[in-house]
Amino acid sequence: TNMANMFFNTTLSAVGIPFDCTNGNGVSPFGLMDTSSVTKAETVFEDSSYLNLSGIEHWDMTHVTSIRGMFKRCTAMNFSPIAGWDVHSVTDISHFFDMIGSGCTIPWGMGNWHFDNLQRIYRFYNLYMSNDRHALNFTNWDFSHTSQSATDFIPYGKQPSKIGIGSTMLNANGEF
């Protein structure tokens, strides 16, 4: 199953949700989605703003191979619910947080993600028109299957405020 562009360019009001998206029962519609057969979750929320992502922490990501551009160009969103995802099958995280705008929160817990065969990482993180500085954690990530460099992963001049790399070391050329 392919979820590409499912919520592309979805924007809720910056001053509050204009409607009760929980349908009055306190359950997020994202939490009701069956994602157990999803293999591609590319650009699902690309260009979206002010969304409450509660419920996506329950998404079954075990069969997903690509989360390319999932949050590309998003603004004013808290990505904390993704910290506990099981992403071991993902091979492509390119453009995941590419050109994110201001007001976004990236969870430090993503450092616990485990990948079996991560290959494509190009522009995973890149700020756009924002002075926000994020703390990024890749402590347990395995970059051994990618031929891309750290400068492909996080473009020069877009460095986060803090970075956790763990046992993965970079050589003098910025290569994993």
N, C-alpha and C positions, 0 to 999 in steps of 0.2 A: 504494500500500500504506500502511496506517495502523498504526503501532506503538504507538498510545496505550495507556497503562497496562500495557505488556508486563511490566515488572518492578515494578509498583506495590506499595508496602509490603513490599519484600523486605528482611529484616534478617538479617545474619549476626552471630555472636557477637562481642562486644567484646573477648573474650580470645583470639580466634583463630578461624579458619574451622573449623567443626565437621566439615567433610568436604573432600576434595580436589576443588575445583571444576574443576581442570584435567585431571581424569581421569588423573592420573599422567604425562601427556606434556608438561607445562609450557606448553600452549597454552590460553589463556583461551577459554571458550565465546563470549564477546563478540566475539573476533577471528575466529571462524568464521562469524559471521552475514553473510548477503548482504543488504545494505541498499541496493543499487543502484536499486531501484524504489520505495523509501520516499519518500512525499511529506509525511507528517505524522508527527512524532516528539514529540507532545505528551505530557506527564506520564509519560514512559517510566519514570523512576525515582522519581516522586513518593512521598514518605513512606518512602523507603528509608534504611537505615543500615548502616555498616560494610562496604560493598561494595568490592571491589577492581575498579576499572573498566578494568584492563589489557585491551587488545584493542579498546576503542571508538575508539582513535586510527586504526584501519583502516576504520572505517565510512565508506561512501560517502554523503556528505550533499549531493551536488550537486543532487539533485532535491527536497530537503526545503524546504517553504515555511513550516512552523511547528514551532518547538521550544518552544512555549508551555508553561511549567510543568514542563519536563523534569526539573529537580532541586528542585522545590518541596518544602519541609519535609524536606530530607535532612539527615542528621547524620553526622559523622565519616567523611567521604569525601574523597578526593583527586581533584579534577576535572582535573588536569594533562593527561590524555590528549586532551582536547578542543581543546587549543591550536592544533593544526594542521588542524582541520576546514575544508573548503571550504563555506562557508555563503552563497555569493553569491546563491542563490535564496530564502533565508529572508526572509520579510516580517513575521513575528511572533515576538518574543522576550519577550513579556509573561510575567511571573511566573517567568522562567527560574531565578533563584536566590532566589525569594521565600520568606521565612521559613526560611532555612537555619539549622540549629542549629550547635552548637559542633563544633570539630574539622574543619571543612571547609577545603580548600585550593583557591583559585581561581587559575588560571594567568595570569600577566602576559602571556603570549603571545597571549591572546585579542585583544589590541590590534591584531594583524595580520589579524584577520578582515575580509573585504570583503563588503559587502552591495550588491546592485544596486538594491534597492527596499525597504529596511527601513521599515515603516510603524507597527507596533504595538510599543511598548516599555514599557508600563505595568508598574510595580513589577518591573522586571528584577531588581533587587537589593534585598533587605530582610532584615535580621537578625531572628531570633525567639529570645527568651530566651537570648541569647548575648552575651558580652562580646568575642567575636572581632572584630577589625578587619582587613579585607582590603584589599589594594592592588588597585585596579581600573585597567585600561588600555583605553582606547577610542581610541587614537591614530589609527588608520586607518579608523575607523567613519564611515560617511556617514549623518548624521541628517537630510539635506535632504528626505526624503520623508515624514517624520512630522510630525504637527501637535501631538504631545504635548510637554510641557515636561520640563525636567531634573528637576523635583520629582515628576513622574509616574514618571520613570525610576528615581530613587533617592529614596524618601520622606524628608521632612525628619526629622532626628534619627537617621537610620540611615547617616550618612556613613561612607564607607570611611576607612582610615587614610591612603591615598595614592590619587591619581587621575591618570591620564594621558588628556588629551583631545586633544592634538595641535592640528591647525589649526582644529578646530571650536571656535567661540567661543560663549559664552552671553551673551544680552543681560541687562539689568537685571531682567527679569521671570523669569529662569531658563529662557528659551526657546532652543532650538537655532537 
